[in-house]
C-alpha cells in the first residue's frame, strides 16, 4: 500500500496525540483560545477540595448541600453553585475542577485549590483544612505538570494569561475566646491583621514568580452579624470586635494591593467589595429578591445559626427551609446560590464603586495597554 505525504502527516499527528497526556491534548488549540482560571481560598470558593482526612465541620458533601443544582452534592458549601462557578460561566469556561478531586488530572482550563475553613494563617483550623500556603504548593506542582506537558513557552503563556481568584481572611478572624481575653490575644488588632496580610502577600508573590499577573480578590466579609456568629454571642447580638478587625483587614488589603501594583511587574487586579454587598442584602433582603436576610435556610437554634445543616456535625436535628432561594444564607456561614450569582455578576462587570480598579471581565478580555 502506498501512503501519500499528506496521509503520512495525519498518521504521525494522530500517533503523537495519543502519546501526549490528556491534560495537554488540546494544548495547541484550547490553550491558545481561552484564559485559564485558578482559584484559592476558603469555603466561599471551595468546590469540594476537603477530601483530606478532616472532620465533618469542614465538609459539605452531603444533602441538602447542592440540592438546587448538584446531585449528588459536590462538597460546595451552598445549595448550588459558587462565585467561581459563575465567573467560569461568564468567561466561557466549564466548571473549574477541585484540585483534590479523586481521579481527576484534567486541568486544561485551570484548577480550584480553595478549602473550606482555610485561612491565610497556617494556625487557622490547622490540620483540618488546606491552608493557603499549601494551596500555593499544590499550584506549584501543577505548574511543573504544565511545563512537562506543554513546554516552558506554552506553560508560561497559560500562566501569564490566567486569572487568579482569592477569597481569604474571614476564617483568620473566627477564633475562640480564651480565658476571657480578646479573641486575638496576645496581639493587637494591627499586629494580627499584618500577619494575615503578610501571609496572603507571600502567596501572591509566589504565584507572581511563577508567571501570574491578573488577580481577583473579594474582601473579607463582615461576619459579626451572620447567623453562625450571632448565636454564639450573649443575647444573640452581633460581634462588634470581629467586624472591627475585619474592616481593618480590608483597609490594609486595599493599601497592599495598590502597593503591589507598583512593585510587581505586570500586576493588575480586580477587588470586589463583597462585604458591602452582603450587608446590603442582610439589611434590605426584599430589594435583592430575598425573603429573609438574617436567618439561615438550614441549621438549628437562633437564626438557624447552629452549624448542624445535614445532621452529621454532632447535632443530628436540624431544620431546612422549603425554598432556599428565598434565604440569603443557605447555612449558618454561607450564602445561597442566588446570592453567589449576584455577587459574581458584580465581580464580573461591576463599576469602580464596588469593583476596582478593574472588573474581572476586563482582566479576562484583556486591558488595553494605554489603560495599564
TORKOL-4160 file (C-alpha; in steps of 0.2 Angstrom, whole numbers, padded with zeros to 4 digits, m for minus):
372
<pt num="1" X="0000" Y="0000" Z="0000"/>
<pt num="2" X="0007" Y="0017" Z="m0005"/>
<pt num="3" X="0004" Y="0031" Z="0008"/>
<pt num="4" X="0004" Y="0049" Z="0002"/>
<pt num="5" X="0014" Y="0063" Z="0011"/>
<pt num="6" X="m0002" Y="0071" Z="0017"/>
<pt num="7" X="m0009" Y="0055" Z="0024"/>
<pt num="8" X="0008" Y="0051" Z="0032"/>
<pt num="9" X="0007" Y="0068" Z="0041"/>
<pt num="10" X="m0010" Y="0065" Z="0048"/>
<pt num="11" X="m0005" Y="0047" Z="0054"/>
<pt num="12" X="0011" Y="0055" Z="0063"/>
<pt num="13" X="m0001" Y="0068" Z="0071"/>
<pt num="14" X="m0013" Y="0055" Z="0077"/>
<pt num="15" X="0001" Y="0045" Z="0085"/>
<pt num="16" X="0009" Y="0060" Z="0093"/>
<pt num="17" X="m0008" Y="0065" Z="0100"/>
<pt num="18" X="m0011" Y="0048" Z="0108"/>
<pt num="19" X="0006" Y="0049" Z="0116"/>
<pt num="20" X="0003" Y="0065" Z="0125"/>
<pt num="21" X="m0006" Y="0066" Z="0142"/>
<pt num="22" X="m0025" Y="0070" Z="0142"/>
<pt num="23" X="m0021" Y="0087" Z="0150"/>
<pt num="24" X="m0012" Y="0093" Z="0135"/>
<pt num="25" X="m0021" Y="0085" Z="0120"/>
<pt num="26" X="m0028" Y="0102" Z="0116"/>
<pt num="27" X="m0013" Y="0112" Z="0121"/>
<pt num="28" X="m0010" Y="0119" Z="0103"/>
<pt num="29" X="m0029" Y="0124" Z="0102"/>
<pt num="30" X="m0038" Y="0126" Z="0118"/>
<pt num="31" X="m0024" Y="0134" Z="0127"/>
<pt num="32" X="m0022" Y="0147" Z="0114"/>
<pt num="33" X="m0041" Y="0151" Z="0114"/>
<pt num="34" X="m0045" Y="0153" Z="0132"/>
<pt num="35" X="m0040" Y="0161" Z="0148"/>
<pt num="36" X="m0037" Y="0149" Z="0162"/>
<pt num="37" X="m0044" Y="0151" Z="0180"/>
<pt num="38" X="m0035" Y="0147" Z="0196"/>
<pt num="39" X="m0045" Y="0148" Z="0212"/>
<pt num="40" X="m0038" Y="0150" Z="0230"/>
<pt num="41" X="m0046" Y="0152" Z="0247"/>
<pt num="42" X="m0059" Y="0146" Z="0258"/>
<pt num="43" X="m0077" Y="0139" Z="0259"/>
<pt num="44" X="m0084" Y="0154" Z="0248"/>
<pt num="45" X="m0074" Y="0146" Z="0234"/>
<pt num="46" X="m0072" Y="0128" Z="0239"/>
<pt num="47" X="m0079" Y="0116" Z="0226"/>
<pt num="48" X="m0076" Y="0101" Z="0236"/>
<pt num="49" X="m0057" Y="0100" Z="0240"/>
<pt num="50" X="m0059" Y="0094" Z="0258"/>
<pt num="51" X="m0056" Y="0075" Z="0253"/>
<pt num="52" X="m0042" Y="0076" Z="0266"/>
<pt num="53" X="m0044" Y="0067" Z="0282"/>
<pt num="54" X="m0054" Y="0081" Z="0291"/>
<pt num="55" X="m0069" Y="0082" Z="0302"/>
<pt num="56" X="m0087" Y="0084" Z="0295"/>
<pt num="57" X="m0086" Y="0103" Z="0301"/>
<pt num="58" X="m0076" Y="0106" Z="0285"/>
<pt num="59" X="m0086" Y="0095" Z="0273"/>
<pt num="60" X="m0102" Y="0099" Z="0263"/>
<pt num="61" X="m0103" Y="0083" Z="0253"/>
<pt num="62" X="m0120" Y="0078" Z="0260"/>
<pt num="63" X="m0138" Y="0083" Z="0257"/>
<pt num="64" X="m0145" Y="0096" Z="0257"/>
<pt num="65" X="m0130" Y="0104" Z="0251"/>
<pt num="66" X="m0131" Y="0106" Z="0232"/>
<pt num="67" X="m0149" Y="0102" Z="0232"/>
<pt num="68" X="m0153" Y="0117" Z="0219"/>
<pt num="69" X="m0140" Y="0111" Z="0206"/>
<pt num="70" X="m0129" Y="0096" Z="0210"/>
<pt num="71" X="m0134" Y="0078" Z="0213"/>
<pt num="72" X="m0125" Y="0071" Z="0222"/>
<pt num="73" X="m0118" Y="0085" Z="0232"/>
<pt num="74" X="m0100" Y="0090" Z="0227"/>
<pt num="75" X="m0094" Y="0097" Z="0243"/>
<pt num="76" X="m0099" Y="0115" Z="0239"/>
<pt num="77" X="m0105" Y="0125" Z="0255"/>
<pt num="78" X="m0121" Y="0130" Z="0246"/>
<pt num="79" X="m0137" Y="0124" Z="0240"/>
<pt num="80" X="m0129" Y="0126" Z="0222"/>
<pt num="81" X="m0115" Y="0135" Z="0213"/>
<pt num="82" X="m0102" Y="0147" Z="0220"/>
<pt num="83" X="m0095" Y="0163" Z="0214"/>
<pt num="84" X="m0080" Y="0155" Z="0204"/>
<pt num="85" X="m0093" Y="0143" Z="0195"/>
<pt num="86" X="m0102" Y="0158" Z="0188"/>
<pt num="87" X="m0086" Y="0168" Z="0184"/>
<pt num="88" X="m0081" Y="0152" Z="0174"/>
<pt num="89" X="m0098" Y="0153" Z="0165"/>
<pt num="90" X="m0096" Y="0171" Z="0161"/>
<pt num="91" X="m0078" Y="0168" Z="0154"/>
<pt num="92" X="m0084" Y="0154" Z="0143"/>
<pt num="93" X="m0076" Y="0140" Z="0154"/>
<pt num="94" X="m0083" Y="0124" Z="0161"/>
<pt num="95" X="m0084" Y="0122" Z="0180"/>
<pt num="96" X="m0066" Y="0123" Z="0186"/>
<pt num="97" X="m0062" Y="0106" Z="0195"/>
<pt num="98" X="m0057" Y="0104" Z="0213"/>
<pt num="99" X="m0038" Y="0101" Z="0213"/>
<pt num="100" X="m0040" Y="0086" Z="0225"/>
<pt num="101" X="m0055" Y="0078" Z="0216"/>
<pt num="102" X="m0051" Y="0060" Z="0217"/>
<pt num="103" X="m0046" Y="0053" Z="0200"/>
<pt num="104" X="m0045" Y="0069" Z="0191"/>
<pt num="105" X="m0030" Y="0075" Z="0182"/>
<pt num="106" X="m0038" Y="0086" Z="0169"/>
<pt num="107" X="m0034" Y="0104" Z="0172"/>
<pt num="108" X="m0035" Y="0111" Z="0154"/>
<pt num="109" X="m0045" Y="0127" Z="0160"/>
<pt num="110" X="m0037" Y="0129" Z="0177"/>
<pt num="111" X="m0039" Y="0122" Z="0194"/>
<pt num="112" X="m0048" Y="0126" Z="0211"/>
<pt num="113" X="m0037" Y="0124" Z="0227"/>
<pt num="114" X="m0049" Y="0133" Z="0239"/>
<pt num="115" X="m0053" Y="0123" Z="0255"/>
<pt num="116" X="m0067" Y="0126" Z="0267"/>
<pt num="117" X="m0061" Y="0133" Z="0284"/>
<pt num="118" X="m0044" Y="0139" Z="0277"/>
<pt num="119" X="m0036" Y="0155" Z="0281"/>
<pt num="120" X="m0020" Y="0164" Z="0277"/>
<pt num="121" X="m0013" Y="0159" Z="0294"/>
<pt num="122" X="m0007" Y="0141" Z="0295"/>
<pt num="123" X="m0014" Y="0140" Z="0313"/>
<pt num="124" X="m0032" Y="0144" Z="0307"/>
<pt num="125" X="m0040" Y="0127" Z="0308"/>
<pt num="126" X="m0023" Y="0119" Z="0306"/>
<pt num="127" X="m0024" Y="0100" Z="0302"/>
<pt num="128" X="m0042" Y="0100" Z="0296"/>
<pt num="129" X="m0040" Y="0111" Z="0280"/>
<pt num="130" X="m0029" Y="0115" Z="0266"/>
<pt num="131" X="m0021" Y="0132" Z="0271"/>
<pt num="132" X="m0016" Y="0145" Z="0259"/>
<pt num="133" X="0002" Y="0141" Z="0259"/>
<pt num="134" X="m0002" Y="0123" Z="0255"/>
<pt num="135" X="m0013" Y="0128" Z="0241"/>
<pt num="136" X="0002" Y="0138" Z="0234"/>
<pt num="137" X="0012" Y="0122" Z="0235"/>
<pt num="138" X="m0002" Y="0112" Z="0225"/>
<pt num="139" X="m0002" Y="0126" Z="0212"/>
<pt num="140" X="0017" Y="0124" Z="0210"/>
<pt num="141" X="0015" Y="0106" Z="0207"/>
<pt num="142" X="0003" Y="0109" Z="0194"/>
<pt num="143" X="0014" Y="0122" Z="0186"/>
<pt num="144" X="0028" Y="0109" Z="0185"/>
<pt num="145" X="0015" Y="0097" Z="0176"/>
<pt num="146" X="0011" Y="0111" Z="0164"/>
<pt num="147" X="0029" Y="0113" Z="0160"/>
<pt num="148" X="0032" Y="0095" Z="0157"/>
<pt num="149" X="0017" Y="0093" Z="0146"/>
<pt num="150" X="0017" Y="0109" Z="0136"/>
<pt num="151" X="0035" Y="0115" Z="0137"/>
<pt num="152" X="0041" Y="0131" Z="0146"/>
<pt num="153" X="0034" Y="0143" Z="0132"/>
<pt num="154" X="0017" Y="0137" Z="0132"/>
<pt num="155" X="0016" Y="0135" Z="0150"/>
<pt num="156" X="0022" Y="0152" Z="0153"/>
<pt num="157" X="0009" Y="0159" Z="0141"/>
<pt num="158" X="m0005" Y="0149" Z="0150"/>
<pt num="159" X="0001" Y="0156" Z="0167"/>
<pt num="160" X="0003" Y="0174" Z="0162"/>
<pt num="161" X="m0014" Y="0175" Z="0153"/>
<pt num="162" X="m0023" Y="0166" Z="0168"/>
<pt num="163" X="m0034" Y="0175" Z="0181"/>
<pt num="164" X="m0031" Y="0170" Z="0199"/>
<pt num="165" X="m0046" Y="0172" Z="0211"/>
<pt num="166" X="m0044" Y="0174" Z="0230"/>
<pt num="167" X="m0057" Y="0173" Z="0245"/>
<pt num="168" X="m0047" Y="0173" Z="0261"/>
<pt num="169" X="m0047" Y="0181" Z="0278"/>
<pt num="170" X="m0064" Y="0178" Z="0286"/>
<pt num="171" X="m0058" Y="0161" Z="0294"/>
<pt num="172" X="m0042" Y="0170" Z="0302"/>
<pt num="173" X="m0054" Y="0181" Z="0312"/>
<pt num="174" X="m0065" Y="0167" Z="0319"/>
<pt num="175" X="m0056" Y="0162" Z="0335"/>
<pt num="176" X="m0062" Y="0156" Z="0351"/>
<pt num="177" X="m0062" Y="0166" Z="0367"/>
<pt num="178" X="m0048" Y="0160" Z="0379"/>
<pt num="179" X="m0048" Y="0165" Z="0397"/>
<pt num="180" X="m0059" Y="0180" Z="0394"/>
<pt num="181" X="m0045" Y="0188" Z="0384"/>
<pt num="182" X="m0048" Y="0197" Z="0367"/>
<pt num="183" X="m0050" Y="0184" Z="0354"/>
<pt num="184" X="m0034" Y="0189" Z="0346"/>
<pt num="185" X="m0023" Y="0189" Z="0362"/>
<pt num="186" X="m0009" Y="0192" Z="0364"/>
<pt num="187" X="m0008" Y="0203" Z="0348"/>
<pt num="188" X="m0015" Y="0220" Z="0344"/>
<pt num="189" X="m0028" Y="0221" Z="0330"/>
<pt num="190" X="m0014" Y="0229" Z="0320"/>
<pt num="191" X="m0002" Y="0216" Z="0323"/>
<pt num="192" X="m0014" Y="0202" Z="0319"/>
<pt num="193" X="m0020" Y="0209" Z="0303"/>
<pt num="194" X="m0002" Y="0212" Z="0297"/>
<pt num="195" X="0001" Y="0194" Z="0300"/>
<pt num="196" X="m0014" Y="0189" Z="0289"/>
<pt num="197" X="m0010" Y="0201" Z="0275"/>
<pt num="198" X="0008" Y="0196" Z="0276"/>
<pt num="199" X="0004" Y="0178" Z="0273"/>
<pt num="200" X="m0008" Y="0182" Z="0259"/>
<pt num="201" X="0006" Y="0193" Z="0251"/>
<pt num="202" X="0018" Y="0179" Z="0251"/>
<pt num="203" X="0006" Y="0168" Z="0242"/>
<pt num="204" X="0003" Y="0182" Z="0229"/>
<pt num="205" X="0021" Y="0184" Z="0227"/>
<pt num="206" X="0024" Y="0165" Z="0225"/>
<pt num="207" X="0011" Y="0165" Z="0211"/>
<pt num="208" X="0018" Y="0180" Z="0203"/>
<pt num="209" X="0035" Y="0172" Z="0202"/>
<pt num="210" X="0028" Y="0158" Z="0193"/>
<pt num="211" X="0020" Y="0170" Z="0180"/>
<pt num="212" X="0004" Y="0175" Z="0187"/>
<pt num="213" X="m0001" Y="0193" Z="0183"/>
<pt num="214" X="m0020" Y="0195" Z="0184"/>
<pt num="215" X="m0029" Y="0193" Z="0201"/>
<pt num="216" X="m0046" Y="0195" Z="0208"/>
<pt num="217" X="m0050" Y="0197" Z="0226"/>
<pt num="218" X="m0065" Y="0198" Z="0237"/>
<pt num="219" X="m0064" Y="0207" Z="0253"/>
<pt num="220" X="m0066" Y="0198" Z="0269"/>
<pt num="221" X="m0085" Y="0198" Z="0273"/>
<pt num="222" X="m0090" Y="0206" Z="0289"/>
<pt num="223" X="m0097" Y="0190" Z="0298"/>
<pt num="224" X="m0101" Y="0198" Z="0315"/>
<pt num="225" X="m0119" Y="0198" Z="0312"/>
<pt num="226" X="m0120" Y="0181" Z="0302"/>
<pt num="227" X="m0131" Y="0168" Z="0309"/>
<pt num="228" X="m0117" Y="0157" Z="0315"/>
<pt num="229" X="m0108" Y="0171" Z="0324"/>
<pt num="230" X="m0124" Y="0179" Z="0332"/>
<pt num="231" X="m0130" Y="0163" Z="0340"/>
<pt num="232" X="m0113" Y="0162" Z="0350"/>
<pt num="233" X="m0114" Y="0180" Z="0357"/>
<pt num="234" X="m0123" Y="0184" Z="0373"/>
<pt num="235" X="m0141" Y="0189" Z="0369"/>
<pt num="236" X="m0138" Y="0184" Z="0351"/>
<pt num="237" X="m0130" Y="0201" Z="0347"/>
<pt num="238" X="m0118" Y="0205" Z="0334"/>
<pt num="239" X="m0099" Y="0203" Z="0337"/>
<pt num="240" X="m0093" Y="0220" Z="0335"/>
<pt num="241" X="m0074" Y="0216" Z="0338"/>
<pt num="242" X="m0075" Y="0203" Z="0324"/>
<pt num="243" X="m0082" Y="0216" Z="0312"/>
<pt num="244" X="m0069" Y="0229" Z="0318"/>
<pt num="245" X="m0054" Y="0219" Z="0314"/>
<pt num="246" X="m0061" Y="0213" Z="0298"/>
<pt num="247" X="m0064" Y="0231" Z="0292"/>
<pt num="248" X="m0046" Y="0234" Z="0297"/>
<pt num="249" X="m0041" Y="0219" Z="0286"/>
<pt num="250" X="m0050" Y="0226" Z="0271"/>
<pt num="251" X="m0042" Y="0243" Z="0273"/>
<pt num="252" X="m0025" Y="0235" Z="0274"/>
<pt num="253" X="m0029" Y="0224" Z="0259"/>
<pt num="254" X="m0033" Y="0239" Z="0248"/>
<pt num="255" X="m0017" Y="0248" Z="0253"/>
<pt num="256" X="m0007" Y="0232" Z="0250"/>
<pt num="257" X="m0014" Y="0229" Z="0233"/>
<pt num="258" X="m0011" Y="0247" Z="0227"/>
<pt num="259" X="0007" Y="0244" Z="0233"/>
<pt num="260" X="0009" Y="0228" Z="0224"/>
<pt num="261" X="0003" Y="0236" Z="0208"/>
<pt num="262" X="0018" Y="0247" Z="0208"/>
<pt num="263" X="0031" Y="0234" Z="0214"/>
<pt num="264" X="0026" Y="0218" Z="0205"/>
<pt num="265" X="0029" Y="0218" Z="0186"/>
<pt num="266" X="0013" Y="0217" Z="0176"/>
<pt num="267" X="0002" Y="0215" Z="0192"/>
<pt num="268" X="m0016" Y="0220" Z="0189"/>
<pt num="269" X="m0031" Y="0216" Z="0199"/>
<pt num="270" X="m0050" Y="0217" Z="0202"/>
<pt num="271" X="m0056" Y="0219" Z="0220"/>
<pt num="272" X="m0074" Y="0216" Z="0224"/>
<pt num="273" X="m0082" Y="0223" Z="0240"/>
<pt num="274" X="m0092" Y="0208" Z="0245"/>
<pt num="275" X="m0093" Y="0215" Z="0262"/>
<pt num="276" X="m0105" Y="0229" Z="0257"/>
<pt num="277" X="m0115" Y="0218" Z="0245"/>
<pt num="278" X="m0119" Y="0205" Z="0259"/>
<pt num="279" X="m0123" Y="0219" Z="0272"/>
<pt num="280" X="m0135" Y="0227" Z="0260"/>
<pt num="281" X="m0144" Y="0211" Z="0257"/>
<pt num="282" X="m0145" Y="0207" Z="0276"/>
<pt num="283" X="m0152" Y="0225" Z="0279"/>
<pt num="284" X="m0164" Y="0225" Z="0264"/>
<pt num="285" X="m0167" Y="0207" Z="0258"/>
<pt num="286" X="m0183" Y="0211" Z="0248"/>
<pt num="287" X="m0173" Y="0224" Z="0237"/>
<pt num="288" X="m0162" Y="0210" Z="0231"/>
<pt num="289" X="m0176" Y="0196" Z="0229"/>
<pt num="290" X="m0174" Y="0188" Z="0246"/>
<pt num="291" X="m0187" Y="0185" Z="0259"/>
<pt num="292" X="m0175" Y="0183" Z="0273"/>
<pt num="293" X="m0158" Y="0191" Z="0276"/>
<pt num="294" X="m0153" Y="0186" Z="0294"/>
<pt num="295" X="m0160" Y="0168" Z="0297"/>
<pt num="296" X="m0151" Y="0154" Z="0288"/>
<pt num="297" X="m0161" Y="0141" Z="0277"/>
<pt num="298" X="m0153" Y="0126" Z="0285"/>
<pt num="299" X="m0147" Y="0124" Z="0303"/>
<pt num="300" X="m0155" Y="0124" Z="0320"/>
<pt num="301" X="m0156" Y="0136" Z="0335"/>
<pt num="302" X="m0157" Y="0155" Z="0335"/>
<pt num="303" X="m0156" Y="0161" Z="0317"/>
<pt num="304" X="m0153" Y="0143" Z="0312"/>
<pt num="305" X="m0136" Y="0148" Z="0317"/>
<pt num="306" X="m0130" Y="0131" Z="0325"/>
<pt num="307" X="m0120" Y="0123" Z="0311"/>
<pt num="308" X="m0130" Y="0107" Z="0310"/>
<pt num="309" X="m0136" Y="0108" Z="0292"/>
<pt num="310" X="m0137" Y="0090" Z="0286"/>
<pt num="311" X="m0136" Y="0082" Z="0303"/>
<pt num="312" X="m0118" Y="0075" Z="0303"/>
<pt num="313" X="m0109" Y="0088" Z="0313"/>
<pt num="314" X="m0113" Y="0081" Z="0330"/>
<pt num="315" X="m0130" Y="0088" Z="0331"/>
<pt num="316" X="m0142" Y="0077" Z="0321"/>
<pt num="317" X="m0158" Y="0088" Z="0322"/>
<pt num="318" X="m0159" Y="0102" Z="0310"/>
<pt num="319" X="m0172" Y="0112" Z="0300"/>
<pt num="320" X="m0171" Y="0116" Z="0282"/>
<pt num="321" X="m0182" Y="0129" Z="0273"/>
<pt num="322" X="m0194" Y="0125" Z="0259"/>
<pt num="323" X="m0187" Y="0137" Z="0246"/>
<pt num="324" X="m0168" Y="0140" Z="0249"/>
<pt num="325" X="m0168" Y="0154" Z="0235"/>
<pt num="326" X="m0178" Y="0165" Z="0247"/>
<pt num="327" X="m0164" Y="0165" Z="0260"/>
<pt num="328" X="m0148" Y="0175" Z="0259"/>
<pt num="329" X="m0139" Y="0162" Z="0269"/>
<pt num="330" X="m0141" Y="0144" Z="0265"/>
<pt num="331" X="m0132" Y="0138" Z="0281"/>
<pt num="332" X="m0125" Y="0147" Z="0296"/>
<pt num="333" X="m0110" Y="0153" Z="0287"/>
<pt num="334" X="m0113" Y="0153" Z="0268"/>
<pt num="335" X="m0124" Y="0162" Z="0256"/>
<pt num="336" X="m0135" Y="0153" Z="0244"/>
<pt num="337" X="m0133" Y="0151" Z="0225"/>
<pt num="338" X="m0144" Y="0165" Z="0221"/>
<pt num="339" X="m0133" Y="0177" Z="0231"/>
<pt num="340" X="m0117" Y="0169" Z="0224"/>
<pt num="341" X="m0124" Y="0173" Z="0206"/>
<pt num="342" X="m0127" Y="0191" Z="0211"/>
<pt num="343" X="m0110" Y="0193" Z="0218"/>
<pt num="344" X="m0102" Y="0185" Z="0203"/>
<pt num="345" X="m0111" Y="0197" Z="0191"/>
<pt num="346" X="m0105" Y="0212" Z="0201"/>
<pt num="347" X="m0087" Y="0205" Z="0202"/>
<pt num="348" X="m0088" Y="0202" Z="0183"/>
<pt num="349" X="m0094" Y="0218" Z="0176"/>
<pt num="350" X="m0097" Y="0230" Z="0191"/>
<pt num="351" X="m0092" Y="0248" Z="0191"/>
<pt num="352" X="m0077" Y="0256" Z="0200"/>
<pt num="353" X="m0088" Y="0260" Z="0215"/>
<pt num="354" X="m0088" Y="0242" Z="0221"/>
<pt num="355" X="m0076" Y="0233" Z="0210"/>
<pt num="356" X="m0059" Y="0242" Z="0207"/>
<pt num="357" X="m0048" Y="0247" Z="0199"/>
<pt num="358" X="m0055" Y="0234" Z="0185"/>
<pt num="359" X="m0068" Y="0221" Z="0185"/>
<pt num="360" X="m0065" Y="0203" Z="0180"/>
<pt num="361" X="m0072" Y="0205" Z="0163"/>
<pt num="362" X="m0058" Y="0217" Z="0159"/>
<pt num="363" X="m0045" Y="0205" Z="0166"/>
<pt num="364" X="m0052" Y="0190" Z="0156"/>
<pt num="365" X="m0054" Y="0200" Z="0140"/>
<pt num="366" X="m0038" Y="0210" Z="0141"/>
<pt num="367" X="m0035" Y="0228" Z="0146"/>
<pt num="368" X="m0028" Y="0240" Z="0133"/>
<pt num="369" X="m0010" Y="0245" Z="0136"/>
<pt num="370" X="m0015" Y="0263" Z="0137"/>
<pt num="371" X="m0025" Y="0259" Z="0152"/>
<pt num="372" X="m0012" Y="0250" Z="0162"/>
